Amino acid sequence: MARLDLTDRLERAVTVARVQAREVDTQAAFPTDAVNALRENGLLGLTLPEDVGGLGGGPVEMVTALSEIASACGSTAMVYLMHLSAAMAVASAPPPGHPDLLARIASGQALATLAFSESGSRSHFWAPVSQAQMSGDRVQVKTRKSWVTSAGHADAYLVSTLTAAEQATTEAPVAVDVYAVPAGAGVEVAGTFRGLGLRGNASAPMTFDVVVGETDRLGGPATGFGLMLSVVMPWFNIGNAAVSLGLARAGVEAAVAHASGARFEHLGDTLASLPTIRAQLARAALDLAVTSSYVEAAARSVATPDDSTTLRVLGAKAVANDAALRITETAMRVCGGAAFSEHLPLERVFRDARAGAVMAPTADVLYDFYGKAITGQPLF
């Protein structure tokens, strides 16, 4: 995919996302216009193969796209991230009963998302507590999911559940199935979402009470755990890191612009004339640069896996989440009261950046996994 083509597509989508960002935040409104811009510019198929109608991009292009979108609107970026993560799961194991799903996702006709998290297993998204029940040759999936981005707005949901007892023989730590479930009967939004930040991504609880078949499942029986760990987590972690980078970059840029223009009229100097302010801006900019390099290296490693890929995948989200916390905190302190009010976009970016570290898998869970990996212990 030509770099110029991606740049042009992104420019149009970012413009719409930026215009809509404040309303999305203050009204907790789903970013419909921005999502439509992603559809119209082919970006919902960014990482899917060209032979199914996608743009053929990889992890590096995803990092570029998500960080750009996040710098304009964090809520739009999260909707986009969950769509891309679901898209890659479908591409890895297309459900036979939905032969046109991948093409519909690639063309932008279908917005997809993940429905994994349950209150009973909290941040351990790979371990649902709901369990499917066999009914003849069909499967009853009845589950309540606690956080579903794009709830009520997505066209296709990837729903996880413990494999029915009759099919649960597996060597994986958890026997899980993932089913493709279209919006419609048996799929309901079960609450509202009002968060500290990312207020427009509609991460509401949902209930699923549907009957599915073998052909609705991604992969074979009890293979969902492997799908989550080998496909969903790498793409999601790298993408989530990119969202944190975009929010951090927005914080640095806003702080630099404000400090360079805000004046002490009685002194005739700008805020940036203070050495302490310049030092804080420098530290934030360097923090961003170092973290960006790590995330970009992790994306390249996912694109071309090697012995370092697992560690990079575990580290990328955690370090980027924490960098976004530090950088947006610094930006707020540098800009003072102007940042605390709505005169600058900083208070929104600051709030949005708080979500990454507590979003499953949380930064602390990932640090634990990383520690296990470097000390030779099994992750599960």
C-alpha positions in Angstrom: 0.0 0.0 0.0 1.4 3.4 -1.0 2.4 5.5 1.9 0.9 8.6 0.1 -2.4 6.8 -0.2 -2.5 6.1 3.5 -1.6 9.7 4.3 -4.3 11.1 2.1 -7.0 8.8 3.5 -5.9 9.6 7.1 -6.0 13.3 6.5 -9.6 13.3 5.6 -10.6 11.0 8.5 -8.6 12.9 11.0 -10.1 16.2 10.0 -13.6 14.8 10.6 -12.6 13.2 13.9 -11.0 16.4 15.2 -14.1 18.5 14.3 -16.4 16.1 16.1 -14.1 15.4 19.1 -15.4 17.9 21.6 -19.1 17.1 21.0 -18.3 13.3 21.2 -16.7 13.9 24.6 -19.1 16.4 26.1 -22.3 14.6 24.9 -20.9 11.1 25.3 -22.0 10.6 21.7 -20.8 7.8 19.4 -18.5 9.3 16.8 -20.7 8.4 13.8 -19.3 11.0 11.4 -15.8 10.0 12.1 -16.5 6.3 11.7 -18.3 7.0 8.5 -15.2 8.9 7.3 -13.1 5.8 8.1 -15.6 3.7 6.1 -15.6 6.0 3.1 -11.8 6.2 3.0 -11.4 2.4 3.1 -9.7 2.5 6.5 -12.0 -0.1 8.1 -10.2 -2.5 5.8 -6.7 -1.1 6.5 -5.1 -4.4 7.7 -7.0 -6.8 5.6 -5.6 -8.4 2.4 -6.3 -6.8 -0.9 -7.8 -10.0 -2.3 -10.8 -9.5 0.0 -11.0 -5.8 -0.6 -8.7 -4.5 2.1 -5.8 -2.1 1.8 -3.2 -4.7 2.6 -1.6 -2.8 5.5 0.2 -4.3 8.5 1.0 -3.5 12.1 3.2 -0.5 11.2 0.4 1.1 9.1 -2.1 0.3 11.9 0.2 2.2 14.4 0.4 5.1 12.1 -3.4 5.3 11.5 -4.5 4.8 15.1 -2.0 7.3 16.6 -3.1 9.9 14.0 -6.8 9.3 14.8 -6.2 9.3 18.5 -4.4 12.6 18.4 -7.7 14.0 17.1 -10.3 12.0 19.0 -9.6 9.2 21.5 -13.1 7.8 21.3 -12.9 7.4 17.6 -9.5 5.7 17.9 -10.9 3.1 20.4 -13.8 2.3 18.1 -11.3 1.9 15.3 -8.9 -0.2 17.3 -11.6 -2.7 18.4 -12.8 -3.0 14.8 -9.3 -3.7 13.5 -8.7 -6.3 16.3 -11.9 -8.1 15.4 -11.1 -7.9 11.7 -7.8 -9.6 12.2 -9.4 -12.4 14.2 -12.0 -13.0 11.5 -9.2 -13.0 8.9 -7.2 -15.5 10.9 -10.2 -18.0 11.2 -13.1 -17.0 8.9 -16.4 -18.5 10.2 -17.8 -20.6 7.3 -21.3 -19.5 8.1 -20.5 -15.9 7.3 -18.7 -16.2 3.9 -19.1 -12.5 3.1 -18.2 -11.1 6.6 -14.5 -10.5 5.8 -15.4 -8.7 2.6 -18.0 -6.6 4.3 -15.5 -5.6 7.0 -12.9 -4.8 4.4 -15.2 -2.6 2.3 -16.5 -0.7 5.4 -20.0 -2.1 5.2 -19.6 -3.8 8.5 -18.3 -2.3 11.7 -16.9 -5.1 14.0 -16.0 -5.3 17.6 -15.0 -7.7 20.4 -17.3 -8.9 23.1 -14.9 -10.7 25.5 -14.8 -9.0 28.9 -17.0 -10.4 31.7 -17.3 -9.1 35.3 -16.5 -12.5 36.7 -13.0 -12.7 35.1 -12.4 -8.9 35.0 -9.2 -8.0 33.2 -8.5 -11.6 32.3 -10.4 -11.2 29.0 -9.2 -14.6 27.8 -11.1 -16.5 30.5 -14.9 -16.0 30.2 -17.1 -17.5 32.9 -20.2 -18.0 30.8 -20.4 -21.4 29.1 -22.1 -22.5 26.0 -24.7 -25.3 26.2 -25.3 -27.9 23.5 -28.8 -28.3 22.1 -28.7 -31.0 19.6 -26.3 -30.0 16.9 -26.7 -26.3 17.8 -25.1 -24.2 20.6 -26.8 -21.9 23.0 -24.7 -18.9 23.9 -26.1 -16.9 26.8 -23.7 -14.4 28.3 -23.5 -10.9 29.7 -20.4 -8.9 28.6 -19.3 -6.0 30.8 -17.4 -3.8 28.3 -18.3 -3.9 24.6 -16.9 -1.0 22.6 -19.4 0.2 19.9 -22.2 -1.5 21.8 -25.4 -1.1 19.8 -23.5 0.4 16.9 -21.5 -2.5 15.6 -22.8 -4.8 12.8 -20.8 -7.8 14.0 -19.7 -9.0 17.4 -17.1 -11.6 18.2 -18.5 -13.2 21.3 -16.4 -15.5 23.6 -17.8 -18.2 25.9 -16.4 -21.3 27.6 -16.7 -24.3 25.2 -19.7 -26.5 25.9 -18.7 -29.4 28.1 -19.2 -32.0 25.4 -16.6 -30.3 23.2 -14.2 -28.9 25.8 -11.3 -31.4 25.4 -8.2 -29.2 24.9 -4.7 -28.8 26.1 -5.1 -25.0 26.3 -5.4 -23.5 29.8 -9.0 -22.5 29.1 -11.4 -24.1 26.6 -13.0 -21.1 24.8 -15.0 -20.6 21.7 -15.4 -17.4 19.8 -18.5 -16.9 17.6 -19.4 -14.3 15.0 -22.7 -12.9 16.0 -24.5 -10.3 13.8 -26.4 -7.4 15.4 -30.1 -8.4 15.7 -32.3 -10.7 17.7 -30.8 -11.9 21.0 -28.2 -9.1 21.0 -29.0 -6.2 23.4 -27.3 -3.3 25.0 -27.8 -3.8 28.8 -26.7 -0.5 30.2 -25.1 2.9 29.5 -21.5 4.0 29.6 -20.2 7.2 31.1 -16.5 7.1 31.8 -13.8 9.5 32.9 -12.6 9.6 29.4 -13.2 8.0 26.0 -16.8 8.9 26.6 -18.0 8.4 23.0 -16.8 4.8 22.4 -20.0 3.3 23.7 -18.3 0.7 25.9 -21.5 -0.5 27.5 -22.5 -3.9 28.9 -24.4 -6.2 26.5 -26.3 -9.4 26.7 -26.2 -12.2 24.1 -28.8 -14.9 24.1 -28.4 -16.6 20.7 -28.3 -20.0 19.1 -25.3 -20.5 16.9 -23.8 -23.4 15.0 -20.4 -24.9 14.1 -20.2 -22.6 11.1 -20.5 -19.4 13.2 -17.4 -20.3 15.2 -14.0 -18.9 14.5 -11.8 -22.0 14.2 -12.4 -25.4 15.7 -13.9 -26.3 19.1 -12.0 -24.9 22.1 -9.5 -23.0 20.0 -10.6 -19.5 21.1 -7.9 -19.2 23.8 -5.2 -19.7 21.2 -6.9 -17.2 18.8 -7.1 -14.6 21.6 -3.4 -15.0 22.5 -1.9 -15.4 19.1 -4.0 -13.0 17.1 -6.2 -10.7 19.1 -3.7 -9.8 21.9 -0.8 -8.8 19.5 -2.9 -6.7 17.3 -4.8 -5.2 20.2 -1.8 -4.5 22.4 0.1 -2.8 19.5 -2.9 -0.8 18.5 -3.8 0.2 22.0 -0.2 1.4 22.4 -0.6 3.5 19.3 -3.7 5.1 20.8 -1.7 6.1 23.8 1.0 7.5 21.6 -1.5 9.6 19.7 -3.0 11.0 22.9 0.5 11.7 24.3 1.5 13.5 21.1 -1.6 15.6 21.2 -0.6 16.5 24.8 2.9 17.5 23.9 1.8 19.5 20.8 -0.9 21.4 22.7 1.5 22.2 25.6 4.3 23.4 23.3 1.9 25.6 21.4 0.4 27.1 24.5 3.7 27.7 26.3 5.1 29.3 23.1 2.2 31.7 22.8 1.0 32.4 26.3 2.6 35.7 27.5 3.4 37.4 30.8 2.5 40.8 29.5 4.0 42.5 32.5 7.4 40.8 31.8 7.2 40.7 28.0 8.1 37.0 28.0 6.3 33.8 27.0 5.6 30.9 29.3 8.3 29.0 27.3 10.9 31.6 28.4 11.0 29.9 31.8 13.8 27.2 32.0 11.6 25.0 34.2 8.8 25.0 31.6 11.3 24.2 28.8 12.8 21.4 30.8 9.4 19.8 31.4 8.5 20.1 27.7 11.8 18.5 26.8 11.3 15.6 29.1 7.8 15.0 27.7 9.0 15.2 24.1 11.8 12.8 24.8 9.6 10.4 26.7 7.3 10.4 23.6 10.1 9.9 21.2 11.6 6.9 23.2 8.2 5.3 23.6 7.3 5.8 19.9 10.5 4.0 18.9 9.7 1.0 21.2 6.1 0.7 19.8 7.2 1.0 16.2 9.8 -1.7 16.8 7.1 -3.9 18.4 4.9 -3.3 15.3 7.7 -4.3 13.0 8.3 -7.4 15.1 4.6 -8.4 14.9 4.8 -8.0 11.1 8.0 -10.2 10.9 7.9 -12.3 14.1 11.1 -13.4 15.8 12.3 -14.5 19.2 11.7 -11.0 20.6 8.1 -10.6 19.4 6.3 -12.0 22.5 8.2 -9.7 24.8 7.6 -6.7 22.6 3.9 -7.4 22.4 3.7 -7.7 26.2 5.8 -4.5 26.7 4.3 -2.2 24.1 0.9 -1.5 25.6 2.2 -1.2 29.2 5.0 1.3 28.4 2.9 3.4 26.1 0.0 3.5 28.5 2.3 4.7 31.3 4.1 7.2 29.0 0.7 8.7 28.1 -0.1 9.1 31.8 3.2 10.9 32.5 3.2 13.0 29.4 -0.4 14.3 29.7 0.2 15.0 33.4 3.2 17.1 32.5 1.2 18.9 29.8 -1.5 19.8 32.3 1.1 21.1 34.8 2.9 23.2 32.1 -0.3 24.8 30.9 -1.9 25.4 34.3 -5.4 26.8 34.6 -5.8 26.9 30.8 -5.4 23.2 30.7 -7.8 22.6 33.6 -10.5 24.4 31.8 -11.9 23.6 28.3 -9.9 26.4 26.7 -7.4 23.7 25.5 -8.0 20.1 24.4 -5.6 19.0 27.2 -8.2 18.1 29.8 -9.9 15.8 27.4 -6.6 14.2 26.3 -5.6 13.9 29.9 -8.8 12.0 30.8 -8.7 9.8 27.7 -5.2 8.8 28.4 -6.2 7.4 31.8 -8.1 4.5 30.1 -5.2 2.6 28.6 -3.5 1.4 31.8 -6.8 0.0 33.2 -8.0 -1.5 29.9 -7.6 -5.3 29.7 -5.0 -6.6 29.6 -4.1 -3.9 32.2 -0.6 -2.5 32.3 0.0 -4.2 35.6 -1.0 -7.6 34.2 1.3 -7.1 31.3 4.2 -6.1 33.5 3.6 -9.4 35.4 3.5 -11.4 32.2 6.7 -9.6 31.0 8.4 -10.5 34.4 7.3 -14.1 34.0 8.7 -14.2 30.5 12.1 -12.8 31.3 12.5 -15.2 34.4 11.5 -18.2 32.4 8.1 -18.8 34.0 5.0 -19.9 32.1 2.5 -17.0 31.5 -0.5 -19.2 32.4 
